[in-house]
Amino acid sequence: MTFKTLIDADSLQNLLAKPGLAVVDCRFDLMQPDAGRQAYLTAHIPGARYADLNRDLAAPIGPHTGRHPLPSPEAFAARLGAMGIGNQTQVVAYDEANGSMAARLWWMLRWLGHGAVAVLDGGFKAWAARGGALESGEPAIPRGEHFTPVVDPNAVVTTADLEHALRGSKTVLVDARAPERYAGTVEPIDPVAGHIPGAVNHPFSANLGPDGRFLSAAELERRWRERLPGSDLENLVAMCGSGVTACHNLLSLEVAGLAGGKLYAGSWSEWIRDPRRPVARG
């Protein structure tokens, strides 16, 4: 069985002993960039390798980019191969709990044409709660694989694309940040507060239940249609602060059977690089 969106801890347990699986630990803290790797070294799912948001799931910041620009497809494919991930590998990504970091790896693999990737629902906390086995320290380096990217050119929206698209009436821009960041009343990370004019706020936390796991497909669909009544969700563009938690919204749409959204990879942190671009608050 191939897992393409979410996987629960019991299903992952059944996969662990089978060949062709790569588990990737994506735990990361924006405020303490080394905390995720330290948590990984302390305890991780057996055989998991670590993917650092800054080093593995993003390219270096440039003068006009956001905080987590996408690496080139070739560079990311090479990194996947070095992690033992090939085109036929079933990948399971996890983070601490809510999938906000693991969804970035999920989306990036989908961007390169790899469908067999799922996020562990409930993350490391769910695995530990079920009494799943744990390892510590650095695991043995997996055998290298060759990953051939098949890039989806329609998956990503650039800033120039977005500026052009927003002049029309069809684009539905959805911001995954917390309501207070969207409104501009609180901004702990970026130098400018607010949101892109016309963007609708759908915080990624709205995809989750009280236990930190994704809501059912039916409930996710209901929430999306209620939030965007009458909208053509195929014209949806997901954004956030730097193109990370926006992937959580794209994953929730996929779970809900509403695939087709695109990622504004630069997101807010790239938009505000040019002070001439408009900013809204409230």
Disulfide bonds with the S-S distance in Angstrom:
none
